[in-house]
Amino acid sequence: MLHGVIERILDAQTVWADPLGKLFVAIFAALYKPVPAIKDLLHGVWLGHPLHPAITDVPIGAYVVALVLDLSGQRAAATAAIGVGIVFMLLAALAGYADYIDLEDKTRRFGTVHSSLMLVALVLYLVSFLMRLGAVPSPAEVWLSVIGFLIVISSAYIGGELVYNLGTQVDRHAWRGGGTKWAALDVTEIPADKPVKAKAGAQTLVVVRRGSALEALHDVCAHQGCSLSEGKLVDGTIECGCHGSRYRLRDGLVVRGPAVFDQPHYEVREAEGKFEVRRTDTR
């Protein structure tokens, strides 16, 4: 019920959120996309997990500590905690915008509202922090941080909606089981160096012939569910046509983001003009 209420409220923000989202995407795509290594670093490809949510716990925790310290009258310690929160909030924003530029439609709108609220909170905390550097305490510096904290918590809730209800940055194969049995493919011909979409029972795969070798990955991209068979082959990898994620054909390892999760890989064998596959990793 609450999700539906939040969704209706955010959907009503199209007047400002959609144009602002396009502006944000243009700015951060221009910053990140020319250097794929930086974008991969911020996605968390090296970590095997999205980097943004791994950082966000730090500023939220720091702001909780600052709130408690303010209530107990420990101004200097609260100021230090807010300083830590600001630094890690900036780092979280850098990682978050790397993920954000690949969002579309409703997910981008949610992401725009989430990031806009966080930017407002960041400004409030920055002003509060600068005021705290003065010798004379002011009630305003505490109230600014309290308001900033309420905005951070509200924005974090929207971020949770973005992940858990809209499914952004989740592994599309998290619940896909493995198996040791061979299953027949529904194709009889696989041309060289061309992605071929094929069915093996209930699974849809992309199969590639490279010389005498046959490689197969699940066709659904782990990032946002696009079809890999509509992508292209690049140096022993297959590149998703939607957002440019690349997976190594020989084992499904993600080698370029925005995907951070590996792709299910399948062993292929050919016998008597028929092709069979079985999963090589069971996670």
C-alpha positions in Angstrom: 0.0 0.0 0.0 2.7 2.5 1.0 4.7 1.6 -2.2 1.6 2.5 -4.3 1.3 5.9 -2.4 5.0 6.7 -3.0 4.8 5.7 -6.6 1.8 8.0 -7.2 3.5 10.9 -5.5 6.7 10.4 -7.5 4.9 9.9 -10.8 3.2 13.2 -10.2 6.7 14.9 -10.3 7.1 14.4 -14.0 6.9 18.2 -14.6 10.3 18.8 -13.1 11.8 15.4 -12.6 11.9 14.3 -16.2 13.6 17.4 -17.6 16.0 17.5 -14.7 16.7 13.8 -15.2 17.6 14.5 -18.8 20.0 17.2 -17.8 21.6 15.1 -15.1 22.1 12.2 -17.6 23.6 14.5 -20.2 26.1 16.0 -17.6 27.2 12.7 -16.0 27.3 10.7 -19.2 29.6 13.3 -20.6 31.8 13.0 -17.5 31.8 9.2 -17.1 31.4 7.5 -20.5 34.6 8.8 -22.2 36.6 6.9 -19.5 35.0 3.4 -19.1 37.6 2.4 -16.4 36.4 5.2 -14.1 32.7 4.2 -14.8 33.5 0.6 -14.0 35.3 1.6 -10.8 32.2 3.6 -9.7 29.8 0.8 -10.7 31.6 -1.7 -8.6 32.6 -4.1 -11.3 35.8 -4.8 -9.4 33.8 -5.5 -6.3 31.3 -7.8 -7.8 28.6 -5.7 -6.1 27.1 -2.2 -6.7 29.4 0.3 -5.1 26.9 3.0 -4.3 24.9 1.1 -1.7 28.1 -0.1 -0.1 29.1 3.5 0.6 25.7 5.0 1.6 25.7 3.3 5.0 28.7 5.4 6.1 27.1 8.9 5.8 23.8 7.8 7.2 25.6 6.2 10.2 27.7 9.4 10.6 24.6 11.6 10.6 22.9 9.4 13.2 25.9 9.7 15.4 26.0 13.5 14.9 22.4 13.8 15.9 23.0 11.8 19.1 26.1 13.9 19.9 24.2 17.2 19.2 21.4 16.0 21.6 24.1 15.3 24.3 25.8 18.7 23.8 29.0 17.4 22.3 29.3 20.0 19.5 32.9 19.3 18.4 32.3 15.6 18.1 29.1 16.2 16.2 30.9 18.5 13.8 33.5 15.8 13.1 30.8 13.2 12.5 29.1 15.5 10.0 32.4 16.1 8.2 32.8 12.4 7.8 29.2 12.1 6.5 29.7 14.9 4.0 32.9 13.3 2.5 31.2 9.9 2.1 28.0 11.4 0.8 30.0 13.0 -2.0 31.7 9.6 -2.7 28.3 7.9 -2.7 26.9 10.5 -5.1 29.8 9.9 -7.6 29.1 6.2 -7.6 25.3 6.7 -7.7 25.4 8.9 -10.7 27.4 6.2 -12.6 24.4 3.9 -12.1 21.9 6.6 -12.6 22.8 7.5 -16.2 21.6 4.0 -17.4 18.2 4.4 -15.8 15.1 5.0 -18.0 11.5 6.1 -17.6 10.0 5.5 -14.2 13.3 4.3 -12.6 15.0 7.4 -13.8 12.3 9.5 -12.3 12.7 7.8 -9.0 16.5 8.2 -9.3 16.1 11.9 -10.0 13.9 12.5 -7.0 16.2 10.4 -4.8 19.4 12.3 -6.0 17.7 15.7 -5.8 16.7 15.2 -2.2 20.2 14.0 -1.3 21.7 17.1 -2.9 19.4 19.3 -0.9 20.4 17.5 2.3 24.1 17.8 1.4 23.8 21.6 1.0 22.0 21.8 4.4 24.8 19.7 6.1 27.5 21.7 4.4 26.0 25.0 5.7 25.6 23.4 9.2 29.2 22.2 9.1 30.6 25.7 8.2 28.5 27.3 10.9 29.9 24.8 13.4 33.4 25.9 12.6 32.6 29.2 14.3 33.4 29.8 17.9 29.8 30.6 19.0 27.2 27.8 18.8 24.0 28.6 17.1 20.7 26.7 17.3 20.4 27.0 13.5 23.4 24.7 12.9 21.6 21.9 14.8 18.2 22.5 13.1 19.8 22.5 9.7 21.4 19.1 10.4 18.1 17.7 11.8 16.2 18.8 8.7 19.0 17.4 6.5 18.8 14.1 8.4 15.0 13.9 7.8 15.6 14.5 4.1 18.4 11.9 3.9 16.1 9.3 5.5 13.2 10.1 3.1 15.5 10.0 0.1 17.0 6.7 1.3 13.5 5.2 1.4 13.0 6.2 -2.2 16.4 4.6 -3.0 15.1 1.4 -1.4 12.0 1.6 -3.6 14.2 2.0 -6.6 16.1 -1.2 -5.8 13.6 -3.5 -4.1 10.4 -2.6 -5.9 11.6 -1.5 -9.3 14.6 -3.9 -9.4 17.4 -1.6 -10.4 21.0 -2.9 -9.9 19.9 -6.4 -8.9 21.1 -9.6 -10.5 18.6 -10.8 -13.0 19.9 -14.4 -12.4 19.9 -14.4 -8.6 17.3 -17.2 -8.3 18.2 -19.1 -11.5 19.3 -22.6 -10.5 22.0 -24.7 -12.0 22.0 -28.2 -13.2 24.1 -31.1 -14.4 21.8 -32.5 -17.1 22.3 -31.8 -20.8 19.4 -30.0 -22.6 18.8 -29.9 -26.3 19.0 -26.6 -28.1 16.2 -25.7 -30.6 18.6 -24.7 -33.3 20.4 -26.9 -35.9 22.9 -24.3 -37.2 25.2 -21.9 -35.5 27.2 -19.7 -37.9 30.6 -18.5 -36.9 31.1 -15.2 -35.0 27.5 -14.3 -34.8 25.3 -14.3 -31.7 22.5 -16.8 -32.1 19.4 -16.9 -29.8 18.3 -20.4 -28.8 16.1 -22.2 -26.4 17.1 -25.0 -24.1 14.0 -26.1 -22.2 12.8 -23.1 -20.3 16.1 -21.2 -20.7 16.8 -18.7 -23.4 20.5 -18.6 -24.4 22.8 -16.7 -26.7 25.2 -19.2 -28.5 28.4 -18.2 -30.3 30.7 -20.2 -32.5 34.3 -19.1 -32.4 36.4 -21.2 -34.6 35.8 -24.8 -33.5 34.6 -23.7 -30.0 31.0 -23.2 -29.0 30.1 -20.9 -26.1 26.8 -20.1 -24.6 25.6 -17.6 -22.0 22.1 -16.9 -20.7 20.5 -14.4 -23.1 19.0 -12.2 -20.4 21.6 -9.5 -19.4 22.2 -9.6 -15.6 22.2 -5.8 -15.6 18.7 -4.7 -16.7 17.3 -7.8 -18.6 18.1 -6.9 -22.2 18.7 -9.6 -24.8 22.4 -10.3 -25.3 21.7 -12.0 -28.7 20.9 -8.5 -30.0 24.4 -7.3 -28.9 27.8 -7.6 -30.6 31.0 -9.6 -30.2 34.0 -7.6 -29.0 37.4 -9.3 -28.4 36.1 -12.5 -26.9 33.2 -10.9 -25.1 29.6 -10.2 -26.0 28.5 -6.6 -25.5 24.9 -5.8 -24.5 23.2 -3.6 -27.0 21.3 -1.6 -24.3 23.9 -0.3 -21.9 27.2 -1.7 -23.1 27.9 -4.3 -20.4 30.5 -6.9 -21.6 30.7 -10.6 -20.6 33.5 -12.9 -21.4 32.2 -15.7 -23.6 34.4 -18.5 -22.2 33.0 -18.2 -18.6 30.4 -15.4 -18.4 32.7 -13.1 -16.3 31.6 -9.4 -16.5 34.6 -7.4 -17.8 32.8 -4.0 -18.3 29.9 -2.4 -16.6 27.4 -1.1 -15.8 26.7 -4.8 -15.0 28.5 -6.0 -11.8 27.2 -9.5 -11.7 28.5 -12.4 -13.9 26.4 -14.0 -16.6 25.4 -17.7 -16.3 27.6 -19.7 -18.6 26.7 -23.0 -20.4 28.9 -25.8 -21.9 27.9 -26.7 -25.4 28.4 -30.0 -27.2 27.6 -31.1 -30.7 26.6 -34.7 -31.6 25.0 -36.0 -34.8 24.0 -32.6 -36.0 22.3 -31.7 -32.7 23.4 -29.2 -30.0 23.1 -29.7 -26.2 24.0 -27.4 -23.3 24.3 -27.6 -19.5 25.1 -25.0 -16.9 28.8 -24.8 -15.9 28.3 -22.8 -12.7 25.8 -23.4 -10.0 26.5 -20.3 -7.9 
